[in-house]
Every structure is written in structure tokens, then in C-alpha cells.
């Protein structure tokens, strides 16, 4: 198989749906609704018990930017060591300097702690001031994958830069296209960019099973209903898999 279809999931149910739909790899996180944060160990263990495809773990101590305090970085260090020891196939990380460059020293430390596991530089890359400088840094560090939308809100908007990144990166690091990916987008972007790796959430909104519902009491970010649950949809993943197979070969 000469392609990667990675599904981003934050629950056991979503992981199972993604695997049944034909994802070749999972990115496991918590709190996908805010872009993803580090999951806990028990979620990782349960996903490992239920699916048999590789699992990379997103490690992000909080919502927001990627300029971390010393305490936040220490938490990242501990999480990388812990999930590597638990058997994660890779970690998904990103640390920036205030000037918009990759924090090479801190990234190198985290990569060393991962002990040879796969390394994805996540969409912190999309907030870097110079994508090609960041690409060169990732290559020096030994990063094997860069998750990117082409520094735009969606990968469709970032198609031009994505094409350049694929051309300049060669096989290493692999450019993993994310942000707005579905079967239709794959059919448009794969020939346009030459990319062979795509990342999607396959989001499906499920209605809460709660019968009693109290209105006007939000538990988190305004505008996010407590009576909707986001899941990865098996059908969306299967359609994306079929699109990739048609373009890249089964």
C-alpha cells in the first residue's frame, strides 16, 4: 500500500469506526472540538485493545498556541516518555519559538525521548513564519511526517503551497494533508499536489440520547451544544479510502 489515510479520533467509538472504514493509521487525541489535546492513558489502552492499525498520539498540553512554558514543556516531556513506553507507534508534537520558528532544541529533546517512535510535526507547522525553513528544520530533526493544510484554514485553500512542499520534501518528511479532507477533496488535491498521505476526522454529529435537556447552561465554549457528540464516521472514512485507492492503487 503506497498511501496513508490517517483518521483523527478522540474516542474508542471513533477509533473503531475509522478502522472499519479503512483508515491505515489513527491519530489519537482528546478534545477534538478544540483542535485536540493530549489523551489519557486509559483511552490509549482501550483503543489499542479494539483496533489493530498503528496509533500515533497527539501530545498538546492545552488549547492555543505552541509557545510553551517550562511547566508545559515538562508535561510534554513526561507524556512523550509515557506513551512511547505504552507502545504508541508514534507521537504528534510541535513546539515553536516566539518568532514563529520551530523550537529545534526542544523538539530534539522530545524526539530523543520518543525512543525511535514515529514523529509527526503537527499543524504548529501551519503557524510558522516560513514553511520551507520549517521543512528544513523538520528534516534535520528526523521528523518523518508533517501534518499541514498549506498554512491556510483549509487544505483546499492551501493547495499551491502543499504542492511545493510535496515537491521539496521528496519522501522525507512525508507531507500529510489535513484540514477539510474528505473523498471529494482527495480526488481534487491528490492529482494537484502529488500527495499520498491524507488526514481526516470524518466528523459526524450524533444527537445526544438525553431526554431531559436544560437550555442556556453551557459547559464549555459558547456555541458548542452539550447535546451533540462528534464521532468519526465510518462511511466518510470508507469513501476517502476508496478515493485514495483509485488514485494511488490498493
N, C-alpha and C positions, 0 to 999 in steps of 0.2 A: 504494500500500500504506500503510495507516494504522496500522501496528503495528510494534514492534521485537521480534524474537526473537534475543537475544544468547546465544551459546554461549561459555562459558569453557573454553579449551583450553591445554594445555601441551606439545603435541607436533604434529608435522606430520600424523601419522596421525589424531589427534583433530580437527584443523582440516579435513582432507579429509572425515571422517565428518560433521562438523557442516554443512559446506557442502552435501554431498549430501542431508542430511536436511532442508534448507530454512532453516537459520539465516540471518538477514538481516545479522548482524554478528558478529564474533569479538572476544572479549577474550583477548588472548594474554598468558600468564604462564609462569613456571617453577614447579615445586614446588607444584602444586595441592593435594597431600596435606597441606600445612601452611598452606593458605589462599592460596597464591600469592605469588611474589616476582618481581622483575624478570627477564625473559628475556634471552638474549644476542642479539646482532645476527644471527648466522647462522641461528638459529631463525626470527627475524622474516623474514629474506630468503627462506628456504625456504618458509615459509607463504605469503608474497607470490607466489612462483613457482607455487604449487599451487592457490590459491583466488582467486576474483575478487570476493569480497564485502569490505566495509570491515573494517579491523582496527584496534582500539584496543589499546594496550599498557599493561598494568598495571605500574606502577613502584612498587616497595616494596623497600627495601634489605635487609630482614630480616624474619623471623618476629616476631610480638609486637605491642606497642602502636605508636602512631603519634606518639609524642613523640620527635623525632629529635635526635641530637647534631649539632654543627656539621659534622662529617665526613660523617655520614649524609645530612644535607641537601645538602651539596656534591655527594655522589654522585647524589642525586636531580636536582639541577640539571643535571649533566652528562648524565644519562640522558634527561631531557626534551628537551634540545637535540639529542642524538644521534638519538633515534627520530623526532623531528619532521623532522630533516634526511633521514632514511632514507625518509620518506614515510608514516609512520603516519597513519591518519585521525584519531586522537585519542589522548589519554593518560588513564589512570585513576589518580588520585592522591588523597592525603588526608594532611593534617598537622594535628595537634591541639596545643593548649596543655595544660599540666599540670592546669588546672582544668576540662577537659572541653569547652572551646570550640574552634571551628575557628581555627587559626592563620592569620588573614586575611592578614597581611603575607607570610608565607612562601608561602601558596597563591597570592597575587597575583604573586609573583615567578616561580613555576613556570608559571603561566598565561601570563605575558608571554613566557617562554622557549619556550612551545609554538607561538608564532607564528601564532595563529589556528586551530590544530587543535581538534577537539572535546575537551571536557573533561568527564570523569566524576568526581564526588566518590564514592569507593568507600565500603565499609562502615565506614570510620572514622566515618562519619555515625552508625552504629548505636551507637557508644560515646560520643557527645556527650551532655552533661547535659540539653540542651533541644533537641529536634528542630526546633521551629519557629524558634528563634533560629538554629540551624544552617542551616535552609532560607533564612531571610532573608539570612544571610551568603553562602550559595552564589549567591543571585540577584544580590547586589551585585557579586560577583566575576565574574559572567558564566558560571558553570558551566551547561552545558546539560543535564546528566543527573546524577541522584543514584541510586546503587545502594543499596538498603536492604531489610531484612527487617522494617521496622517496629520496630526496636530489640528484637527478640526472637530466640530461637535459630532459629526458622523463620518464613517468611513467613505460614504458616497461623496461627501464634500471634499475629503482628503485624498481622492484618487490619484491626483497628479503627484503629490509627494510620495504616496505609497508606491507608485511605480518606480520612482527614483530610488527609494530605499531598497526595494527588492533588487533592483539592478546593481546597486552599490554593495549590498550585503553579500551577494552570492548565496552560498549555503550556510554561512555562519556570520552573525546570528540569523536565525530564521525570522522573517517578518510575519507576525501573526496578526491578521487584520481583525479589528474589533470595532464595536460601537455601531449598532444598527444593522448587524448582519442577519440575513435570512436567505432563503433559497434564491429569491429574485436578485438580491444584491450579489450573491456569489456568482450567479450567471452573468451579471454585468461586470463585476470587478475582477474576476479571475482572468479572463482574457485581456482585460485592460491593464492589469498590473503584473501578471505573471506569478502572483502569489499562489502558494499551495497550502496555506495554513490560515484557517478562519476560526474566530472565537465568537460564540453567541450565547445569549441567555435563554432564547426560545420562550420568552416570557408569556405566560398565560395567567390571566387574573381569575381566581376562583372566588366565588361568593362564600362568605362565612356561613357556617352552619348554625350560628347563633340565632335563636328565635326571638329573644328579647334584645332590643337594641336601644341604648341610651344615646341620643343625639347630643352634639355640642360638647363632648368631653374628649378632646384629642389626647392621645398618649405620647405623641412624638411630634414630628414635623407637621406644620399646618398643611392641610390639603391631602394628607395621606389617611385614608379611611382605615379604622380598626376592623372593618367588616369586609375587607378584601385580603386575599392571600395570594402572593405571587409564587408561581411554580414554573419550572421548566416544562415545556410541553413536548411530549414525545412526538407528536405529529410534526411540529416545526423542525425538530432535530432530524427526523427521518427525511423530510423534504430537502433540508440542507445537505444531508449525506448523499442523497440521490443526485443533487445538482453537482456536488464535487466529484462524485464517481463518474458522471457523464463527461466532465471536463478534464479530469486528471487520471481516470482509469481506476477500476476497482482494486 
